[in-house]
Amino acid sequence: MAENLLEKYEALVTDMANVYLNNMARELGIKYRDKSYTINPRLSEPQHTELKAKHKISSTEYSNLYSEFQKMEPTQHMQQAMEAFTASGGSVEIDPRYDEDTNTLDVSLQFCIKDRTLDRIEGLSPMEHVILQVTAMQQVDGALADAPADAPPPF
């Protein structure tokens, strides 16, 4: 049921993911300045309201969808694609950059294979790329948390 619900509302899930990633970048920006900060990228009530209205979905269905969104994990397909990519000599580069103007820590991914740099891994769905992005941001959060309090960020 969960996968069907996520597939049924793919456009809403994509919008939800983009809001979540923006929230996470803002939260990581705070953590960049204060390593003891605990990030919380959940969507706010106004964000929920805006998404529900934009996609014309009932509150109950939206709540069920958001619950399933929060439980998303790497799919078996994604894991197999990543294993094949790395077995072919590919690597994923995580590039965190703090933006002083917006106080956000943006995290970009680049996929490198055989002297080529790619923006995406062919065959992965947009949601699988979101899962990769969230995973990278969680790794950056961990790196910030593990850094000594009096040391500059590790990147």
N, C-alpha and C positions, 0 to 999 in steps of 0.2 A: 504494500500500500504506500509506504513512504516514498519509494522511488517513483511510483506512478504520480503521486502528488507533486513531487519536485519536477517531474517531466511535464505534467499538465500545466504548471505555472512557470515554465522555464524563463519567460521574460521577467516575471516578478522576482524569481530567484536570482537572476542576473543583476537586477537593480538592487535587491537586498544585499547581494554580495559586494557590489560596488560601494554601497553605503557603509557596510561593515569594514571593508578595507580602508576607506577614508577615515572611519572612526579609529581603526587600529593605528594608522599612520599618525593621527593626532595624539593618541595615547602613548605611542612609542616616542613621540617628540617630548612629551612630559617626562617619560622615563629616561630619555637621553640627558635631560638636565638634572633629574633626581632619580638616581639608580634604585632607591628604596621604594619608589612608586610601583604600585601593582596595577597593571593595565586592566581595563574593563571596556572592550570595544563594542559591547552590546548596543543595539539600536535604542534610541530614545523614543519616548511616546510620540513626540511630533514627527519623528521619522517614520514610525509605524503608521501613524494616521495618514501621512502623505502617501506612503506606498499603497495602503488599502484603498484610498480614494483614487489614486492614479490607475490602479488595476481593477477597480470595481469588484472587490472581493469581500465576502462577509467576514465579520470579526472572528467567528468560530473557525472558518476555513483558513483564515490568515494565521490564527494562533496555532493551528495544527501544522501549517506549512512552516512557520518560523521555528517551531519545536523540531521538526525534521531537519530544517536547515542547520540548526545548532548541532545536530548529531552527525552531520556529514563527515565522512572519513574517506581516505583514499580508496578508490574502487580497485577491484582485482585487475581490471583492464589497465588502470593507471599504473599500478605497481609493475605489471608485466611490461608496459611500454617504457617505464623508467629503467627497468632492469635491462631491456634490450638496448636502450639508448646508451647506458653506461658500458654495457658489454661491447658495444661498437666503438668505444673510446670516447664517448661523450661525457661532458661534465656540466654541472649547473653552477653558475657563478652568482652569488648573492651580493648585491651592491647597495648597502644602506647609505643614504645621504640625508644629512640634517639640513633643513631649510630654515634659515634664521628669520625670514620674512613671515612664514606661516607657522613657525614653531612645530613643524611636522618632521617625522623621520620617514622618508619615502624609501621603500625597499623595492628595487627592481631585480629582475631575474634575467640572466642571459644563458642561453644554452649553446655550448661550444662543442663542435665536433669536426675533426679533421680540418683545422685552420679556417673553419667557418663559424660565424656567430649567428644564432637564430633567435628570433623573438619568441617563438613557440615551438613545441615539439609536435610534429605532424601526427595526426591521429588522436590527439587528446581533445576531449570536449572542452568548451569554455568553462564549465564548472570544474573540471579536473585541473585546469590551469588556475582557477581561483583557489582550489585546495592547495596547490603547490605554493601559491603566493602566501596564503595564510600560514602554511608550514614554515616558509622562509621567515616570515615576520615573527613567528614564535621562536625561531632559532635566534633571531636578533634580540628578542626580549630576554632569552636565556643568557646570551653573551653579555648583555648589559647588567643583568642581575648578578652574574658571576664575577664581574669586574670589581676590583677593589674600590671602595667608596671614594677614596682620595685620588684615584687614577683617572686620567682622561678616558673616554669611551674607547674600546678596543679596535675601532675602525675609523 
